[in-house]
Amino acid sequence: MGDVADTIRRKLEHAFSPSRLELVDDSDRHHGHAGHTGSGESHFNLRIEAEAFAGKARVMRQRMVMTVLADELAGPVHALSITAKAPGEA
């Protein structure tokens, strides 16, 4: 992973202490699309599982993640697909 992915991973681990964290750089699939610079690390898919999401609606979970990653979303990251679950959810 590159610097952006490492930063995302570090911030999410610090904020949520996730039991599961999968971050996939999906930038290559977006060649020619808006936000694709050719340098990679602009489009990501995130799957995160953490106790912090228990009892929260899907939109609230996404907002929690987006708040933690505000700097990255304002800069190098053009798109972030988020799947956030609490432990034990299907």
PDB file of N, CA, C and O in Angstrom:
ATOM      1  N   MET A   1       0.845  -1.186   0.000  1.00  0.00           N
ATOM      2  CA  MET A   1       0.000   0.000   0.000  1.00  0.00           C
ATOM      3  C   MET A   1       0.884   1.240   0.000  1.00  0.00           C
ATOM      4  O   MET A   1       2.043   1.207   0.411  1.00  0.00           O
ATOM      5  N   GLY A   2       0.302   2.322  -0.470  1.00  0.00           N
ATOM      6  CA  GLY A   2       1.032   3.578  -0.539  1.00  0.00           C
ATOM      7  C   GLY A   2       0.826   4.442   0.685  1.00  0.00           C
ATOM      8  O   GLY A   2       0.220   4.020   1.670  1.00  0.00           O
ATOM      9  N   ASP A   3       1.336   5.654   0.609  1.00  0.00           N
ATOM     10  CA  ASP A   3       1.265   6.579   1.732  1.00  0.00           C
ATOM     11  C   ASP A   3      -0.162   6.941   2.119  1.00  0.00           C
ATOM     12  O   ASP A   3      -0.481   7.008   3.306  1.00  0.00           O
ATOM     13  N   VAL A   4      -1.025   7.173   1.135  1.00  0.00           N
ATOM     14  CA  VAL A   4      -2.411   7.543   1.420  1.00  0.00           C
ATOM     15  C   VAL A   4      -3.127   6.386   2.119  1.00  0.00           C
ATOM     16  O   VAL A   4      -3.806   6.591   3.126  1.00  0.00           O
ATOM     17  N   ALA A   5      -2.979   5.199   1.598  1.00  0.00           N
ATOM     18  CA  ALA A   5      -3.612   4.024   2.207  1.00  0.00           C
ATOM     19  C   ALA A   5      -3.088   3.797   3.623  1.00  0.00           C
ATOM     20  O   ALA A   5      -3.860   3.469   4.524  1.00  0.00           O
ATOM     21  N   ASP A   6      -1.797   3.969   3.821  1.00  0.00           N
ATOM     22  CA  ASP A   6      -1.221   3.806   5.158  1.00  0.00           C
ATOM     23  C   ASP A   6      -1.804   4.821   6.134  1.00  0.00           C
ATOM     24  O   ASP A   6      -2.101   4.486   7.281  1.00  0.00           O
ATOM     25  N   THR A   7      -1.965   6.048   5.685  1.00  0.00           N
ATOM     26  CA  THR A   7      -2.547   7.097   6.532  1.00  0.00           C
ATOM     27  C   THR A   7      -3.993   6.776   6.874  1.00  0.00           C
ATOM     28  O   THR A   7      -4.407   6.919   8.024  1.00  0.00           O
ATOM     29  N   ILE A   8      -4.766   6.341   5.880  1.00  0.00           N
ATOM     30  CA  ILE A   8      -6.162   5.973   6.103  1.00  0.00           C
ATOM     31  C   ILE A   8      -6.237   4.844   7.132  1.00  0.00           C
ATOM     32  O   ILE A   8      -6.999   4.915   8.096  1.00  0.00           O
ATOM     33  N   ARG A   9      -5.452   3.828   6.915  1.00  0.00           N
ATOM     34  CA  ARG A   9      -5.453   2.674   7.823  1.00  0.00           C
ATOM     35  C   ARG A   9      -5.081   3.098   9.255  1.00  0.00           C
ATOM     36  O   ARG A   9      -5.742   2.700  10.214  1.00  0.00           O
ATOM     37  N   ARG A  10      -4.043   3.888   9.388  1.00  0.00           N
ATOM     38  CA  ARG A  10      -3.586   4.330  10.707  1.00  0.00           C
ATOM     39  C   ARG A  10      -4.665   5.149  11.420  1.00  0.00           C
ATOM     40  O   ARG A  10      -4.920   4.938  12.606  1.00  0.00           O
ATOM     41  N   LYS A  11      -5.295   6.076  10.706  1.00  0.00           N
ATOM     42  CA  LYS A  11      -6.335   6.917  11.308  1.00  0.00           C
ATOM     43  C   LYS A  11      -7.547   6.090  11.749  1.00  0.00           C
ATOM     44  O   LYS A  11      -8.091   6.305  12.833  1.00  0.00           O
ATOM     45  N   LEU A  12      -7.963   5.147  10.907  1.00  0.00           N
ATOM     46  CA  LEU A  12      -9.114   4.314  11.252  1.00  0.00           C
ATOM     47  C   LEU A  12      -8.812   3.396  12.430  1.00  0.00           C
ATOM     48  O   LEU A  12      -9.663   3.195  13.297  1.00  0.00           O
ATOM     49  N   GLU A  13      -7.619   2.847  12.465  1.00  0.00           N
ATOM     50  CA  GLU A  13      -7.235   1.989  13.592  1.00  0.00           C
ATOM     51  C   GLU A  13      -7.212   2.785  14.888  1.00  0.00           C
ATOM     52  O   GLU A  13      -7.647   2.291  15.929  1.00  0.00           O
ATOM     53  N   HIS A  14      -6.711   4.004  14.833  1.00  0.00           N
ATOM     54  CA  HIS A  14      -6.650   4.848  16.026  1.00  0.00           C
ATOM     55  C   HIS A  14      -8.053   5.261  16.491  1.00  0.00           C
ATOM     56  O   HIS A  14      -8.338   5.248  17.689  1.00  0.00           O
ATOM     57  N   ALA A  15      -8.919   5.623  15.553  1.00  0.00           N
ATOM     58  CA  ALA A  15     -10.250   6.126  15.894  1.00  0.00           C
ATOM     59  C   ALA A  15     -11.216   5.038  16.342  1.00  0.00           C
ATOM     60  O   ALA A  15     -12.038   5.269  17.228  1.00  0.00           O
ATOM     61  N   PHE A  16     -11.125   3.840  15.733  1.00  0.00           N
ATOM     62  CA  PHE A  16     -12.151   2.831  15.956  1.00  0.00           C
ATOM     63  C   PHE A  16     -11.667   1.506  16.541  1.00  0.00           C
ATOM     64  O   PHE A  16     -12.494   0.686  16.940  1.00  0.00           O
ATOM     65  N   SER A  17     -10.379   1.273  16.604  1.00  0.00           N
ATOM     66  CA  SER A  17      -9.846  -0.026  17.052  1.00  0.00           C
ATOM     67  C   SER A  17     -10.638  -1.175  16.417  1.00  0.00           C
ATOM     68  O   SER A  17     -11.213  -1.998  17.128  1.00  0.00           O
ATOM     69  N   PRO A  18     -10.668  -1.231  15.092  1.00  0.00           N
ATOM     70  CA  PRO A  18     -11.524  -2.213  14.419  1.00  0.00           C
ATOM     71  C   PRO A  18     -11.064  -3.654  14.612  1.00  0.00           C
ATOM     72  O   PRO A  18      -9.872  -3.938  14.733  1.00  0.00           O
ATOM     73  N   SER A  19     -12.045  -4.554  14.638  1.00  0.00           N
ATOM     74  CA  SER A  19     -11.736  -5.984  14.674  1.00  0.00           C
ATOM     75  C   SER A  19     -11.483  -6.489  13.256  1.00  0.00           C
ATOM     76  O   SER A  19     -10.928  -7.571  13.067  1.00  0.00           O
ATOM     77  N   ARG A  20     -11.891  -5.702  12.263  1.00  0.00           N
ATOM     78  CA  ARG A  20     -11.658  -6.030  10.856  1.00  0.00           C
ATOM     79  C   ARG A  20     -11.487  -4.732  10.083  1.00  0.00           C
ATOM     80  O   ARG A  20     -12.248  -3.781  10.266  1.00  0.00           O
ATOM     81  N   LEU A  21     -10.493  -4.703   9.228  1.00  0.00           N
ATOM     82  CA  LEU A  21     -10.249  -3.525   8.401  1.00  0.00           C
ATOM     83  C   LEU A  21      -9.674  -3.986   7.073  1.00  0.00           C
ATOM     84  O   LEU A  21      -8.568  -4.523   7.013  1.00  0.00           O
ATOM     85  N   GLU A  22     -10.432  -3.770   6.017  1.00  0.00           N
ATOM     86  CA  GLU A  22      -9.981  -4.110   4.665  1.00  0.00           C
ATOM     87  C   GLU A  22     -10.059  -2.843   3.827  1.00  0.00           C
ATOM     88  O   GLU A  22     -11.122  -2.238   3.692  1.00  0.00           O
ATOM     89  N   LEU A  23      -8.933  -2.454   3.272  1.00  0.00           N
ATOM     90  CA  LEU A  23      -8.867  -1.264   2.437  1.00  0.00           C
ATOM     91  C   LEU A  23      -8.255  -1.661   1.103  1.00  0.00           C
ATOM     92  O   LEU A  23      -7.128  -2.154   1.050  1.00  0.00           O
ATOM     93  N   VAL A  24      -9.000  -1.446   0.031  1.00  0.00           N
ATOM     94  CA  VAL A  24      -8.555  -1.838  -1.304  1.00  0.00           C
ATOM     95  C   VAL A  24      -8.456  -0.588  -2.180  1.00  0.00           C
ATOM     96  O   VAL A  24      -9.421   0.164  -2.321  1.00  0.00           O
ATOM     97  N   ASP A  25      -7.287  -0.383  -2.760  1.00  0.00           N
ATOM     98  CA  ASP A  25      -7.086   0.704  -3.715  1.00  0.00           C
ATOM     99  C   ASP A  25      -7.708   0.271  -5.040  1.00  0.00           C
ATOM    100  O   ASP A  25      -7.224  -0.650  -5.698  1.00  0.00           O
ATOM    101  N   ASP A  26      -8.770   0.940  -5.412  1.00  0.00           N
ATOM    102  CA  ASP A  26      -9.539   0.595  -6.607  1.00  0.00           C
ATOM    103  C   ASP A  26      -9.317   1.611  -7.730  1.00  0.00           C
ATOM    104  O   ASP A  26     -10.102   1.674  -8.676  1.00  0.00           O
ATOM    105  N   SER A  27      -8.261   2.395  -7.626  1.00  0.00           N
ATOM    106  CA  SER A  27      -8.018   3.502  -8.550  1.00  0.00           C
ATOM    107  C   SER A  27      -7.872   3.056  -9.997  1.00  0.00           C
ATOM    108  O   SER A  27      -8.352   3.738 -10.903  1.00  0.00           O
ATOM    109  N   ASP A  28      -7.222   1.932 -10.227  1.00  0.00           N
ATOM    110  CA  ASP A  28      -6.992   1.466 -11.605  1.00  0.00           C
ATOM    111  C   ASP A  28      -8.287   1.220 -12.373  1.00  0.00           C
ATOM    112  O   ASP A  28      -8.313   1.356 -13.596  1.00  0.00           O
ATOM    113  N   ARG A  29      -9.347   0.865 -11.678  1.00  0.00           N
ATOM    114  CA  ARG A  29     -10.634   0.613 -12.341  1.00  0.00           C
ATOM    115  C   ARG A  29     -11.316   1.906 -12.764  1.00  0.00           C
ATOM    116  O   ARG A  29     -12.334   1.868 -13.456  1.00  0.00           O
ATOM    117  N   HIS A  30     -10.770   3.058 -12.357  1.00  0.00           N
ATOM    118  CA  HIS A  30     -11.409   4.345 -12.630  1.00  0.00           C
ATOM    119  C   HIS A  30     -10.618   5.191 -13.620  1.00  0.00           C
ATOM    120  O   HIS A  30     -10.786   6.409 -13.681  1.00  0.00           O
ATOM    121  N   HIS A  31      -9.758   4.542 -14.389  1.00  0.00           N
ATOM    122  CA  HIS A  31      -8.982   5.245 -15.406  1.00  0.00           C
ATOM    123  C   HIS A  31      -9.916   6.000 -16.351  1.00  0.00           C
ATOM    124  O   HIS A  31     -10.837   5.421 -16.927  1.00  0.00           O
ATOM    125  N   GLY A  32      -9.667   7.284 -16.499  1.00  0.00           N
ATOM    126  CA  GLY A  32     -10.493   8.105 -17.373  1.00  0.00           C
ATOM    127  C   GLY A  32     -11.695   8.731 -16.696  1.00  0.00           C
ATOM    128  O   GLY A  32     -12.374   9.561 -17.301  1.00  0.00           O
ATOM    129  N   HIS A  33     -11.974   8.358 -15.459  1.00  0.00           N
ATOM    130  CA  HIS A  33     -13.103   8.919 -14.718  1.00  0.00           C
ATOM    131  C   HIS A  33     -12.663  10.157 -13.950  1.00  0.00           C
ATOM    132  O   HIS A  33     -11.469  10.409 -13.786  1.00  0.00           O
ATOM    133  N   ALA A  34     -13.626  10.910 -13.490  1.00  0.00           N
ATOM    134  CA  ALA A  34     -13.337  12.098 -12.686  1.00  0.00           C
ATOM    135  C   ALA A  34     -12.544  11.717 -11.442  1.00  0.00           C
ATOM    136  O   ALA A  34     -12.817  10.702 -10.801  1.00  0.00           O
ATOM    137  N   GLY A  35     -11.579  12.529 -11.118  1.00  0.00           N
ATOM    138  CA  GLY A  35     -10.796  12.304  -9.915  1.00  0.00           C
ATOM    139  C   GLY A  35      -9.625  11.370 -10.094  1.00  0.00           C
ATOM    140  O   GLY A  35      -8.780  11.268  -9.204  1.00  0.00           O
ATOM    141  N   HIS A  36      -9.552  10.689 -11.212  1.00  0.00           N
ATOM    142  CA  HIS A  36      -8.437   9.756 -11.449  1.00  0.00           C
ATOM    143  C   HIS A  36      -7.267  10.546 -12.014  1.00  0.00           C
ATOM    144  O   HIS A  36      -7.365  11.130 -13.093  1.00  0.00           O
ATOM    145  N   THR A  37      -6.160  10.563 -11.280  1.00  0.00           N
ATOM    146  CA  THR A  37      -5.002  11.354 -11.698  1.00  0.00           C
ATOM    147  C   THR A  37      -3.943  10.507 -12.374  1.00  0.00           C
ATOM    148  O   THR A  37      -2.989  11.042 -12.940  1.00  0.00           O
ATOM    149  N   GLY A  38      -4.098   9.194 -12.323  1.00  0.00           N
ATOM    150  CA  GLY A  38      -3.101   8.302 -12.886  1.00  0.00           C
ATOM    151  C   GLY A  38      -2.039   7.902 -11.896  1.00  0.00           C
ATOM    152  O   GLY A  38      -1.250   6.996 -12.163  1.00  0.00           O
ATOM    153  N   SER A  39      -2.005   8.568 -10.748  1.00  0.00           N
ATOM    154  CA  SER A  39      -0.989   8.257  -9.737  1.00  0.00           C
ATOM    155  C   SER A  39      -1.470   7.216  -8.730  1.00  0.00           C
ATOM    156  O   SER A  39      -0.690   6.775  -7.886  1.00  0.00           O
ATOM    157  N   GLY A  40      -2.730   6.818  -8.803  1.00  0.00           N
ATOM    158  CA  GLY A  40      -3.282   5.840  -7.868  1.00  0.00           C
ATOM    159  C   GLY A  40      -3.688   6.475  -6.555  1.00  0.00           C
ATOM    160  O   GLY A  40      -3.525   7.679  -6.353  1.00  0.00           O
ATOM    161  N   GLU A  41      -4.207   5.669  -5.684  1.00  0.00           N
ATOM    162  CA  GLU A  41      -4.652   6.074  -4.349  1.00  0.00           C
ATOM    163  C   GLU A  41      -5.657   7.228  -4.380  1.00  0.00           C
ATOM    164  O   GLU A  41      -5.593   8.146  -3.562  1.00  0.00           O
ATOM    165  N   SER A  42      -6.579   7.164  -5.332  1.00  0.00           N
ATOM    166  CA  SER A  42      -7.633   8.174  -5.411  1.00  0.00           C
ATOM    167  C   SER A  42      -9.021   7.575  -5.175  1.00  0.00           C
ATOM    168  O   SER A  42      -9.955   8.300  -4.831  1.00  0.00           O
ATOM    169  N   HIS A  43      -9.162   6.265  -5.356  1.00  0.00           N
ATOM    170  CA  HIS A  43     -10.446   5.564  -5.191  1.00  0.00           C
ATOM    171  C   HIS A  43     -10.210   4.325  -4.317  1.00  0.00           C
ATOM    172  O   HIS A  43      -9.344   3.500  -4.609  1.00  0.00           O
ATOM    173  N   PHE A  44     -10.996   4.212  -3.240  1.00  0.00           N
ATOM    174  CA  PHE A  44     -10.826   3.093  -2.321  1.00  0.00           C
ATOM    175  C   PHE A  44     -12.152   2.438  -1.979  1.00  0.00           C
ATOM    176  O   PHE A  44     -13.202   3.081  -2.005  1.00  0.00           O
ATOM    177  N   ASN A  45     -12.092   1.149  -1.659  1.00  0.00           N
ATOM    178  CA  ASN A  45     -13.202   0.398  -1.069  1.00  0.00           C
ATOM    179  C   ASN A  45     -12.784   0.054   0.343  1.00  0.00           C
ATOM    180  O   ASN A  45     -11.697  -0.480   0.566  1.00  0.00           O
ATOM    181  N   LEU A  46     -13.653   0.362   1.305  1.00  0.00           N
ATOM    182  CA  LEU A  46     -13.356   0.126   2.715  1.00  0.00           C
ATOM    183  C   LEU A  46     -14.413  -0.780   3.333  1.00  0.00           C
ATOM    184  O   LEU A  46     -15.613  -0.555   3.177  1.00  0.00           O
ATOM    185  N   ARG A  47     -13.948  -1.804   4.032  1.00  0.00           N
ATOM    186  CA  ARG A  47     -14.803  -2.640   4.872  1.00  0.00           C
ATOM    187  C   ARG A  47     -14.206  -2.572   6.265  1.00  0.00           C
ATOM    188  O   ARG A  47     -13.049  -2.938   6.473  1.00  0.00           O
ATOM    189  N   ILE A  48     -15.001  -2.099   7.224  1.00  0.00           N
ATOM    190  CA  ILE A  48     -14.524  -1.937   8.584  1.00  0.00           C
ATOM    191  C   ILE A  48     -15.574  -2.464   9.558  1.00  0.00           C
ATOM    192  O   ILE A  48     -16.773  -2.243   9.388  1.00  0.00           O
ATOM    193  N   GLU A  49     -15.101  -3.154  10.562  1.00  0.00           N
ATOM    194  CA  GLU A  49     -15.975  -3.689  11.610  1.00  0.00           C
ATOM    195  C   GLU A  49     -15.429  -3.218  12.944  1.00  0.00           C
ATOM    196  O   GLU A  49     -14.270  -3.468  13.276  1.00  0.00           O
ATOM    197  N   ALA A  50     -16.284  -2.524  13.717  1.00  0.00           N
ATOM    198  CA  ALA A  50     -15.845  -1.994  15.005  1.00  0.00           C
ATOM    199  C   ALA A  50     -17.026  -1.842  15.945  1.00  0.00           C
ATOM    200  O   ALA A  50     -18.153  -1.601  15.515  1.00  0.00           O
ATOM    201  N   GLU A  51     -16.758  -1.984  17.207  1.00  0.00           N
ATOM    202  CA  GLU A  51     -17.778  -1.841  18.243  1.00  0.00           C
ATOM    203  C   GLU A  51     -18.384  -0.434  18.226  1.00  0.00           C
ATOM    204  O   GLU A  51     -19.541  -0.256  18.604  1.00  0.00           O
ATOM    205  N   ALA A  52     -17.620   0.550  17.796  1.00  0.00           N
ATOM    206  CA  ALA A  52     -18.086   1.935  17.756  1.00  0.00           C
ATOM    207  C   ALA A  52     -19.325   2.112  16.875  1.00  0.00           C
ATOM    208  O   ALA A  52     -20.056   3.090  17.030  1.00  0.00           O
ATOM    209  N   PHE A  53     -19.565   1.184  15.960  1.00  0.00           N
ATOM    210  CA  PHE A  53     -20.707   1.293  15.041  1.00  0.00           C
ATOM    211  C   PHE A  53     -21.975   0.636  15.581  1.00  0.00           C
ATOM    212  O   PHE A  53     -23.037   0.760  14.971  1.00  0.00           O
ATOM    213  N   ALA A  54     -21.886  -0.050  16.697  1.00  0.00           N
ATOM    214  CA  ALA A  54     -23.045  -0.738  17.274  1.00  0.00           C
ATOM    215  C   ALA A  54     -24.149   0.269  17.586  1.00  0.00           C
ATOM    216  O   ALA A  54     -23.911   1.306  18.206  1.00  0.00           O
ATOM    217  N   GLY A  55     -25.354  -0.059  17.146  1.00  0.00           N
ATOM    218  CA  GLY A  55     -26.516   0.778  17.418  1.00  0.00           C
ATOM    219  C   GLY A  55     -26.625   2.023  16.558  1.00  0.00           C
ATOM    220  O   GLY A  55     -27.547   2.819  16.736  1.00  0.00           O
ATOM    221  N   LYS A  56     -25.704   2.202  15.635  1.00  0.00           N
ATOM    222  CA  LYS A  56     -25.711   3.381  14.763  1.00  0.00           C
ATOM    223  C   LYS A  56     -26.295   3.016  13.396  1.00  0.00           C
ATOM    224  O   LYS A  56     -26.090   1.911  12.893  1.00  0.00           O
ATOM    225  N   ALA A  57     -27.020   3.957  12.812  1.00  0.00           N
ATOM    226  CA  ALA A  57     -27.566   3.778  11.465  1.00  0.00           C
ATOM    227  C   ALA A  57     -26.425   3.804  10.453  1.00  0.00           C
ATOM    228  O   ALA A  57     -25.349   4.331  10.731  1.00  0.00           O
ATOM    229  N   ARG A  58     -26.670   3.233   9.285  1.00  0.00           N
ATOM    230  CA  ARG A  58     -25.659   3.150   8.224  1.00  0.00           C
ATOM    231  C   ARG A  58     -25.083   4.520   7.876  1.00  0.00           C
ATOM    232  O   ARG A  58     -23.868   4.668   7.740  1.00  0.00           O
ATOM    233  N   VAL A  59     -25.947   5.517   7.732  1.00  0.00           N
ATOM    234  CA  VAL A  59     -25.490   6.856   7.366  1.00  0.00           C
ATOM    235  C   VAL A  59     -24.610   7.447   8.467  1.00  0.00           C
ATOM    236  O   VAL A  59     -23.610   8.101   8.171  1.00  0.00           O
ATOM    237  N   MET A  60     -24.966   7.228   9.715  1.00  0.00           N
ATOM    238  CA  MET A  60     -24.154   7.736  10.823  1.00  0.00           C
ATOM    239  C   MET A  60     -22.778   7.072  10.829  1.00  0.00           C
ATOM    240  O   MET A  60     -21.774   7.735  11.089  1.00  0.00           O
ATOM    241  N   ARG A  61     -22.723   5.781  10.547  1.00  0.00           N
ATOM    242  CA  ARG A  61     -21.447   5.072  10.491  1.00  0.00           C
ATOM    243  C   ARG A  61     -20.557   5.659   9.403  1.00  0.00           C
ATOM    244  O   ARG A  61     -19.360   5.861   9.607  1.00  0.00           O
ATOM    245  N   GLN A  62     -21.151   5.929   8.248  1.00  0.00           N
ATOM    246  CA  GLN A  62     -20.385   6.509   7.152  1.00  0.00           C
ATOM    247  C   GLN A  62     -19.892   7.906   7.512  1.00  0.00           C
ATOM    248  O   GLN A  62     -18.765   8.275   7.180  1.00  0.00           O
ATOM    249  N   ARG A  63     -20.724   8.675   8.183  1.00  0.00           N
ATOM    250  CA  ARG A  63     -20.311  10.018   8.619  1.00  0.00           C
ATOM    251  C   ARG A  63     -19.163   9.940   9.612  1.00  0.00           C
ATOM    252  O   ARG A  63     -18.249  10.764   9.569  1.00  0.00           O
ATOM    253  N   MET A  64     -19.199   8.962  10.502  1.00  0.00           N
ATOM    254  CA  MET A  64     -18.115   8.791  11.472  1.00  0.00           C
ATOM    255  C   MET A  64     -16.788   8.552  10.755  1.00  0.00           C
ATOM    256  O   MET A  64     -15.768   9.150  11.096  1.00  0.00           O
ATOM    257  N   VAL A  65     -16.819   7.674   9.762  1.00  0.00           N
ATOM    258  CA  VAL A  65     -15.600   7.364   8.992  1.00  0.00           C
ATOM    259  C   VAL A  65     -15.154   8.598   8.210  1.00  0.00           C
ATOM    260  O   VAL A  65     -13.969   8.930   8.192  1.00  0.00           O
ATOM    261  N   MET A  66     -16.091   9.267   7.574  1.00  0.00           N
ATOM    262  CA  MET A  66     -15.752  10.429   6.762  1.00  0.00           C
ATOM    263  C   MET A  66     -15.184  11.570   7.610  1.00  0.00           C
ATOM    264  O   MET A  66     -14.328  12.319   7.140  1.00  0.00           O
ATOM    265  N   THR A  67     -15.644  11.707   8.832  1.00  0.00           N
ATOM    266  CA  THR A  67     -15.105  12.729   9.735  1.00  0.00           C
ATOM    267  C   THR A  67     -13.645  12.446  10.051  1.00  0.00           C
ATOM    268  O   THR A  67     -12.813  13.353  10.037  1.00  0.00           O
ATOM    269  N   VAL A  68     -13.337  11.189  10.334  1.00  0.00           N
ATOM    270  CA  VAL A  68     -11.962  10.802  10.637  1.00  0.00           C
ATOM    271  C   VAL A  68     -11.050  11.029   9.430  1.00  0.00           C
ATOM    272  O   VAL A  68      -9.882  11.386   9.584  1.00  0.00           O
ATOM    273  N   LEU A  69     -11.587  10.821   8.243  1.00  0.00           N
ATOM    274  CA  LEU A  69     -10.780  10.919   7.013  1.00  0.00           C
ATOM    275  C   LEU A  69     -11.029  12.222   6.246  1.00  0.00           C
ATOM    276  O   LEU A  69     -10.811  12.272   5.035  1.00  0.00           O
ATOM    277  N   ALA A  70     -11.477  13.263   6.927  1.00  0.00           N
ATOM    278  CA  ALA A  70     -11.827  14.524   6.266  1.00  0.00           C
ATOM    279  C   ALA A  70     -10.677  15.092   5.436  1.00  0.00           C
ATOM    280  O   ALA A  70     -10.900  15.555   4.317  1.00  0.00           O
ATOM    281  N   ASP A  71      -9.460  15.065   5.962  1.00  0.00           N
ATOM    282  CA  ASP A  71      -8.317  15.618   5.225  1.00  0.00           C
ATOM    283  C   ASP A  71      -8.050  14.846   3.943  1.00  0.00           C
ATOM    284  O   ASP A  71      -7.775  15.442   2.901  1.00  0.00           O
ATOM    285  N   GLU A  72      -8.128  13.532   4.014  1.00  0.00           N
ATOM    286  CA  GLU A  72      -7.879  12.700   2.836  1.00  0.00           C
ATOM    287  C   GLU A  72      -8.983  12.876   1.797  1.00  0.00           C
ATOM    288  O   GLU A  72      -8.713  12.898   0.596  1.00  0.00           O
ATOM    289  N   LEU A  73     -10.223  13.000   2.259  1.00  0.00           N
ATOM    290  CA  LEU A  73     -11.346  13.175   1.336  1.00  0.00           C
ATOM    291  C   LEU A  73     -11.341  14.560   0.696  1.00  0.00           C
ATOM    292  O   LEU A  73     -11.910  14.749  -0.379  1.00  0.00           O
ATOM    293  N   ALA A  74     -10.706  15.522   1.348  1.00  0.00           N
ATOM    294  CA  ALA A  74     -10.588  16.867   0.788  1.00  0.00           C
ATOM    295  C   ALA A  74      -9.401  16.973  -0.157  1.00  0.00           C
ATOM    296  O   ALA A  74      -9.275  17.946  -0.900  1.00  0.00           O
ATOM    297  N   GLY A  75      -8.541  15.980  -0.127  1.00  0.00           N
ATOM    298  CA  GLY A  75      -7.328  16.042  -0.928  1.00  0.00           C
ATOM    299  C   GLY A  75      -7.188  14.896  -1.896  1.00  0.00           C
ATOM    300  O   GLY A  75      -7.848  14.872  -2.935  1.00  0.00           O
ATOM    301  N   PRO A  76      -6.331  13.939  -1.565  1.00  0.00           N
ATOM    302  CA  PRO A  76      -5.973  12.908  -2.541  1.00  0.00           C
ATOM    303  C   PRO A  76      -7.057  11.878  -2.846  1.00  0.00           C
ATOM    304  O   PRO A  76      -7.020  11.248  -3.902  1.00  0.00           O
ATOM    305  N   VAL A  77      -8.013  11.694  -1.951  1.00  0.00           N
ATOM    306  CA  VAL A  77      -9.028  10.653  -2.155  1.00  0.00           C
ATOM    307  C   VAL A  77     -10.256  11.266  -2.822  1.00  0.00           C
ATOM    308  O   VAL A  77     -10.903  12.157  -2.271  1.00  0.00           O
ATOM    309  N   HIS A  78     -10.560  10.773  -4.011  1.00  0.00           N
ATOM    310  CA  HIS A  78     -11.719  11.263  -4.761  1.00  0.00           C
ATOM    311  C   HIS A  78     -12.980  10.486  -4.396  1.00  0.00           C
ATOM    312  O   HIS A  78     -14.066  11.063  -4.332  1.00  0.00           O
ATOM    313  N   ALA A  79     -12.845   9.175  -4.153  1.00  0.00           N
ATOM    314  CA  ALA A  79     -14.012   8.337  -3.859  1.00  0.00           C
ATOM    315  C   ALA A  79     -13.657   7.285  -2.826  1.00  0.00           C
ATOM    316  O   ALA A  79     -12.583   6.683  -2.865  1.00  0.00           O
ATOM    317  N   LEU A  80     -14.593   7.075  -1.894  1.00  0.00           N
ATOM    318  CA  LEU A  80     -14.420   6.077  -0.850  1.00  0.00           C
ATOM    319  C   LEU A  80     -15.743   5.350  -0.665  1.00  0.00           C
ATOM    320  O   LEU A  80     -16.730   5.938  -0.224  1.00  0.00           O
ATOM    321  N   SER A  81     -15.753   4.061  -1.007  1.00  0.00           N
ATOM    322  CA  SER A  81     -16.922   3.223  -0.775  1.00  0.00           C
ATOM    323  C   SER A  81     -16.776   2.625   0.617  1.00  0.00           C
ATOM    324  O   SER A  81     -15.773   1.975   0.909  1.00  0.00           O
ATOM    325  N   ILE A  82     -17.773   2.840   1.484  1.00  0.00           N
ATOM    326  CA  ILE A  82     -17.677   2.456   2.896  1.00  0.00           C
ATOM    327  C   ILE A  82     -18.711   1.397   3.242  1.00  0.00           C
ATOM    328  O   ILE A  82     -19.905   1.590   3.012  1.00  0.00           O
ATOM    329  N   THR A  83     -18.257   0.285   3.792  1.00  0.00           N
ATOM    330  CA  THR A  83     -19.134  -0.685   4.435  1.00  0.00           C
ATOM    331  C   THR A  83     -18.665  -0.769   5.874  1.00  0.00           C
ATOM    332  O   THR A  83     -17.585  -1.290   6.154  1.00  0.00           O
ATOM    333  N   ALA A  84     -19.481  -0.255   6.791  1.00  0.00           N
ATOM    334  CA  ALA A  84     -19.121  -0.198   8.209  1.00  0.00           C
ATOM    335  C   ALA A  84     -20.141  -1.007   9.003  1.00  0.00           C
ATOM    336  O   ALA A  84     -21.345  -0.767   8.911  1.00  0.00           O
ATOM    337  N   LYS A  85     -19.654  -1.955   9.773  1.00  0.00           N
ATOM    338  CA  LYS A  85     -20.535  -2.836  10.553  1.00  0.00           C
ATOM    339  C   LYS A  85     -20.027  -2.962  11.983  1.00  0.00           C
ATOM    340  O   LYS A  85     -18.860  -2.699  12.276  1.00  0.00           O
ATOM    341  N   ALA A  86     -20.926  -3.367  12.856  1.00  0.00           N
ATOM    342  CA  ALA A  86     -20.559  -3.697  14.217  1.00  0.00           C
ATOM    343  C   ALA A  86     -20.243  -5.184  14.277  1.00  0.00           C
ATOM    344  O   ALA A  86     -20.732  -5.945  13.442  1.00  0.00           O
ATOM    345  N   PRO A  87     -19.442  -5.616  15.238  1.00  0.00           N
ATOM    346  CA  PRO A  87     -19.127  -7.052  15.354  1.00  0.00           C
ATOM    347  C   PRO A  87     -20.416  -7.884  15.453  1.00  0.00           C
ATOM    348  O   PRO A  87     -21.351  -7.534  16.172  1.00  0.00           O
ATOM    349  N   GLY A  88     -20.429  -8.971  14.724  1.00  0.00           N
ATOM    350  CA  GLY A  88     -21.556  -9.889  14.744  1.00  0.00           C
ATOM    351  C   GLY A  88     -22.644  -9.594  13.727  1.00  0.00           C
ATOM    352  O   GLY A  88     -23.561 -10.398  13.558  1.00  0.00           O
ATOM    353  N   GLU A  89     -22.563  -8.468  13.052  1.00  0.00           N
ATOM    354  CA  GLU A  89     -23.549  -8.167  12.011  1.00  0.00           C
ATOM    355  C   GLU A  89     -23.211  -8.910  10.740  1.00  0.00           C
ATOM    356  O   GLU A  89     -22.041  -9.118  10.418  1.00  0.00           O
ATOM    357  N   ALA A  90     -24.250  -9.310  10.016  1.00  0.00           N
ATOM    358  CA  ALA A  90     -24.045 -10.045   8.768  1.00  0.00           C
ATOM    359  C   ALA A  90     -23.542  -9.151   7.668  1.00  0.00           C
ATOM    360  O   ALA A  90     -23.318  -9.614   6.550  1.00  0.00           O
TER     361      ALA A  90
END
